[in-house]
Structures are given as C-alpha cells and as structure tokens.
Amino acid sequence: MRNPEETIGKMIDKAGTSFLSYVDGDGFPVTKAMLKPREREGIKTFWFSTNTSSNKVKYFRKNNKASIYFVDKRFFRGVSLVGTVEVLETQEAKERIWQEGDTMYYKEGVADPDYCVLRFTALKGRYYSNFKSVDFDI
C-alpha cells in the first residue's frame, strides 16, 4: 500500500456504516454499529455523535481503549484502527459536528444533555485487501 492515508481514507469516506468497539465492565469487547464519522482528520482522528446515556459512553468514561472498523463489502477489504476515545460534551465539540436533522435524535437540539461527541484517536491499524493484511502505525 503506497499511501495508506489516501487508500484507507477513500474507503472510509465511502463506507455507510462504521463499527466501534469498547470494553464493558466485565472486560469483554462489545462492538456497536454506528453511522459513519461526522468528521475525520486523515486516518488518525474521527468524530462521532452519540447519546450521552448510551452504554458505550458509560464504559468509555472508565476505559477509553477502543477500535473502529470500516468495511468495503464490494471489494471485500477493510481496516481496523485501534486507539482511544474521548467523550466530549463541550458546546464547541457538539456544534462542530451538529447536522441539520439531528433533532430527530436529540429533541432539545445541540444543547440536549443526551447528545455528546466521541473523538477517536488512532494509534495503529491493520488493513485487509486481496487476502493479505498489512499492519501500520499512525
């Protein structure tokens, strides 16, 4: 893979769904399907919206280790990124990724106390394509 950021970035942008994994209170991994990230900075930082009341937020507050996975079903390739998650509840973070129509999920708008932002920061990854896997650092 000549340019991981470009190759993987394009794949992520086309993915409609992402998968976010966290560690529960008993130490087991839990994977949750999510909408694609609202924003990304290269393949290092990803911004997601979610409910403050969700289990993932509860567990990220205790253990911030996480992974995200993106898949391209058409070409049977994917990328797994591992890193950490920050739960952000500042007005600035919430406004940064707020989109029209979000009131469908957060009735009180951008100030809804059940609306927060997850900022995932990748440390390393593994890319799978053509029956081969490649590990890389970020």
Secondary structure by P-SEA (a helix, b strand, c coil): cccaaaaaaaaaaaccbbbbbbbccccbbbbbbbccccccccccbbbbbbbcccaaaaaaaacccbbbbbbccccccbbbbbbbbbbcccaaaaaaccccccccccccccccccbbbbbbbbcccccccccbbbbbcc
